[in-house]
Amino acid sequence: MVHSLLENQNLLGAGLALLILIVAFVVLQPKAKVALDPVNWRKYKLSEKIVISPNTAIYRFALPAGSVLGLPIGQHVSVSATIGGKLIQRSYTPTSSDDDKGFFDLLIKSYPTGNISKYFGELKVGDLVDVKGPKGQMKYSPDLARSIGMIAGGTGITPMLQIIRAALKNPLDTTTLSLIYANVTPSDILLKAELDTLAAEHPIRFQVYYVLNNPPEKWDGGVGFVNTAMIKERLPAPAPDSKIVLCGPPPMMAAMKKSLAELEFEAPRTISKLADQVFLF
């Protein structure tokens, strides 16, 4: 009996010692250096261009060895370039995270009449781009909401994907996520394979519903524009522990605000704050 108690105490002591060692190892690990500067522009070299579609690519920029971008989940960076003699700035949400050391990714669709987007489309590997940040009011955490509904259009998927990835890879995060993703044609749906894989791997926590203006035959998603009925069916209802986040073209966002008002969601502020029930990126 005494021998058994001593064995149990020894096992308990060994287990406690191992736990202390693990905690100490994690705590004492040197923190990766943060590359971003919120005030000063810093230059980053384009190391790779990963083509997604004829006019869309993931632009991968190199960071100093062992460093991370230093961007809270849900926030964005500013990019600047001198175009036609004028300094132009735009905001983009990286699809990478601080789990990715030594690089960060921007998913950008280039338009012939665009400023920064066209500039990106003409970049070559080795070119330098001015970036600063972080910026924005959104800082995702597992206790932000019990349920989050997302409405995205086109490249408005980038902040949504950043949050989805962060939430689903955290075993302690129980947030449920519902995404309505609108585009014109099937080829416009960005990173669909990854979204489908995440939905298949996390069927209880993440669901995605695609809406197309010009769907193919035998399309089983939404058709036309995102409307009030789709939102009511696919996204969480207004509640103290639910939140809706929006990102997409301005005309689409104006229509979404009207639909959400019909469903009695709180109206978003001109500049969204983290506590808002409806958050517009």
C-alpha positions in Angstrom: 0.0 0.0 0.0 2.8 2.4 1.0 4.9 1.3 -1.9 1.9 2.0 -4.3 1.4 5.5 -2.8 5.1 6.3 -3.2 5.0 5.1 -6.9 1.9 7.3 -7.5 3.7 10.3 -5.9 6.8 9.7 -8.0 4.7 9.6 -11.1 2.8 12.7 -10.1 6.1 14.5 -9.4 7.6 13.4 -12.7 4.5 14.6 -14.6 4.6 17.9 -12.8 8.3 18.3 -13.6 7.7 17.5 -17.3 4.8 20.1 -17.4 7.1 22.7 -15.8 9.8 22.0 -18.4 7.3 22.3 -21.3 5.9 25.6 -20.0 9.4 26.9 -19.4 10.5 25.9 -22.9 7.5 27.7 -24.5 7.8 30.8 -22.4 11.6 31.1 -22.8 11.5 30.6 -26.6 12.9 33.8 -28.2 10.1 35.8 -29.8 10.3 36.3 -33.5 11.2 39.8 -34.5 8.3 41.9 -35.9 8.9 43.3 -39.4 6.1 45.8 -39.6 6.4 49.4 -38.5 3.1 51.3 -37.9 4.6 54.7 -38.6 7.4 54.3 -41.2 7.3 52.7 -44.6 9.5 49.7 -45.0 10.5 48.1 -48.3 9.8 44.4 -48.9 11.1 42.3 -51.8 8.7 40.3 -54.0 10.1 36.8 -53.7 7.4 34.8 -55.6 4.2 35.4 -57.6 1.7 32.6 -57.4 -0.8 32.9 -60.2 -4.4 32.1 -59.2 -6.3 33.2 -62.3 -5.4 35.4 -65.3 -5.8 38.6 -63.3 -5.2 37.4 -59.7 -2.1 36.3 -57.9 -0.7 35.7 -54.4 2.3 38.1 -54.1 4.8 36.6 -51.6 7.2 39.1 -50.0 10.3 38.2 -48.1 10.9 39.1 -44.5 14.2 39.1 -42.7 15.2 35.6 -41.6 13.2 34.3 -38.7 11.0 37.4 -38.4 7.2 37.6 -38.7 5.0 40.3 -40.2 3.5 41.2 -36.8 -0.1 41.6 -37.9 -3.0 40.9 -35.5 -5.7 38.6 -37.0 -8.3 40.8 -38.8 -6.0 43.8 -39.4 -4.5 45.0 -42.7 -1.4 46.8 -44.1 -1.0 49.9 -46.2 0.8 49.7 -49.5 2.1 52.8 -51.3 3.5 53.5 -54.8 4.2 56.6 -56.9 2.0 56.3 -60.0 1.9 59.0 -62.7 3.8 61.3 -60.3 1.2 60.8 -57.5 1.7 58.9 -54.3 -1.2 56.3 -54.1 -2.0 54.2 -51.1 -4.3 51.2 -50.7 -5.1 48.8 -47.8 -4.8 45.0 -48.1 -5.3 42.1 -45.7 -2.5 39.5 -45.9 -3.8 35.9 -46.3 -0.7 34.7 -44.3 -0.3 34.9 -40.5 2.4 35.2 -37.9 2.7 31.4 -38.0 4.4 32.0 -41.3 8.0 33.1 -40.6 10.1 34.8 -43.2 7.4 35.9 -45.6 3.9 37.4 -46.0 1.3 37.0 -48.7 -1.1 39.4 -50.4 -3.9 38.1 -52.6 -4.6 40.8 -55.2 -6.8 41.0 -58.3 -5.4 43.4 -61.0 -7.6 45.7 -63.0 -6.6 47.4 -66.2 -8.0 50.7 -64.9 -6.7 50.2 -61.3 -3.9 52.1 -59.7 -2.2 49.9 -57.1 -3.8 46.7 -58.4 -2.4 47.3 -61.9 0.9 48.2 -60.3 1.0 44.9 -58.6 0.1 43.1 -61.8 3.3 44.6 -63.4 5.6 43.7 -60.5 8.5 41.3 -61.2 10.3 39.0 -58.7 12.9 41.1 -56.9 11.0 44.4 -57.0 10.5 46.3 -53.8 7.2 47.5 -52.4 6.6 50.0 -49.5 4.4 48.7 -46.7 3.5 49.8 -43.2 1.0 48.8 -40.5 -0.8 47.2 -38.8 -4.0 49.2 -39.4 -7.7 48.6 -38.6 -10.1 48.1 -35.8 -10.7 44.4 -36.1 -8.6 42.1 -33.8 -10.0 38.6 -33.9 -9.9 36.5 -30.7 -11.7 33.2 -29.8 -14.0 35.2 -27.4 -15.0 37.8 -30.0 -18.4 36.1 -30.6 -20.1 32.7 -30.3 -21.1 32.8 -34.0 -19.8 34.9 -36.8 -21.6 35.4 -40.1 -19.5 36.6 -43.1 -20.4 38.2 -46.4 -17.7 38.6 -48.9 -17.5 39.7 -52.6 -14.4 39.1 -54.8 -11.1 39.8 -53.1 -13.1 40.8 -50.0 -12.5 37.1 -49.1 -9.0 38.0 -47.7 -9.9 39.2 -44.2 -12.5 36.4 -43.9 -9.9 33.8 -44.8 -7.5 35.2 -42.3 -10.1 34.9 -39.5 -11.3 31.4 -40.7 -7.8 30.0 -40.8 -7.0 31.4 -37.3 -10.2 30.1 -35.7 -10.2 26.6 -37.2 -6.6 25.8 -36.4 -7.0 26.8 -32.7 -8.3 23.7 -30.8 -9.5 25.9 -28.0 -11.6 28.1 -30.3 -15.3 27.1 -30.5 -16.5 30.0 -32.7 -18.9 28.9 -35.5 -18.4 30.6 -38.8 -20.8 30.9 -41.8 -19.6 32.5 -45.0 -21.6 33.8 -48.0 -19.1 34.4 -50.8 -20.4 36.2 -53.9 -18.7 36.4 -57.4 -19.7 36.7 -61.1 -18.5 33.4 -62.5 -17.0 30.1 -61.1 -13.5 31.2 -62.2 -13.8 34.3 -60.0 -14.1 32.3 -56.8 -10.7 32.7 -55.1 -9.2 29.9 -53.1 -12.3 27.8 -53.4 -10.3 24.5 -53.0 -9.0 25.7 -49.6 -12.4 26.9 -48.5 -14.1 23.6 -49.5 -11.4 21.7 -47.7 -11.8 23.7 -44.5 -15.6 23.2 -44.6 -15.2 19.5 -45.1 -12.7 19.2 -42.3 -14.8 21.3 -39.9 -18.4 20.7 -40.8 -19.8 21.8 -37.5 -17.8 25.0 -37.1 -17.6 26.3 -40.7 -20.0 26.4 -43.6 -19.6 28.2 -46.9 -22.3 29.2 -49.5 -21.3 30.4 -52.9 -23.4 32.9 -54.9 -22.8 33.6 -58.6 -24.3 36.2 -61.0 -23.6 33.9 -64.0 -23.7 30.3 -62.7 -23.0 27.3 -64.9 -25.6 24.6 -65.5 -26.4 22.3 -62.6 -25.1 25.0 -60.1 -26.2 24.2 -56.6 -25.3 27.5 -55.0 -27.0 30.9 -54.9 -27.9 32.7 -58.1 -27.9 36.5 -58.7 -27.1 38.9 -55.9 -26.8 38.1 -52.2 -30.2 39.0 -50.7 -32.1 39.2 -47.4 -33.5 35.7 -47.7 -30.0 34.2 -48.2 -28.7 36.0 -45.2 -31.6 34.9 -43.0 -31.2 31.3 -44.0 -27.4 31.0 -44.0 -26.1 33.4 -41.3 -26.7 33.7 -37.6 -29.6 35.8 -36.4 -29.1 39.0 -34.4 -28.0 38.2 -30.9 -25.7 39.6 -28.2 -23.1 36.9 -28.9 -23.3 36.9 -32.8 -21.5 39.2 -35.2 -21.6 39.9 -39.0 -18.5 40.9 -40.9 -18.6 42.4 -44.4 -16.0 43.0 -47.1 -16.5 43.6 -50.8 -17.3 46.2 -53.5 -19.0 49.4 -52.1 -22.3 48.8 -54.0 -22.6 45.3 -52.6 -21.8 46.5 -49.1 -24.5 49.2 -49.3 -27.1 46.5 -50.3 -25.9 44.2 -47.5 -26.4 46.9 -44.9 -30.0 47.4 -46.1 -30.6 43.6 -45.9 -29.2 43.4 -42.4 -31.3 46.3 -41.3 -34.4 44.5 -42.5 -33.3 41.6 -40.4 -33.0 44.0 -37.4 -29.3 43.9 -37.0 -27.7 47.0 -35.5 -26.6 49.6 -38.1 -22.8 49.7 -38.6 -21.0 52.9 -37.8 -19.2 54.9 -40.6 -15.9 53.5 -39.2 -16.6 50.1 -37.7 -15.4 49.3 -34.2 -14.6 45.9 -32.8 -17.7 45.9 -30.5 -20.1 46.6 -33.4 -22.7 43.9 -34.2 -22.1 44.5 -37.9 -18.4 45.1 -38.8 -17.4 46.5 -42.2 -13.8 46.0 -43.3 
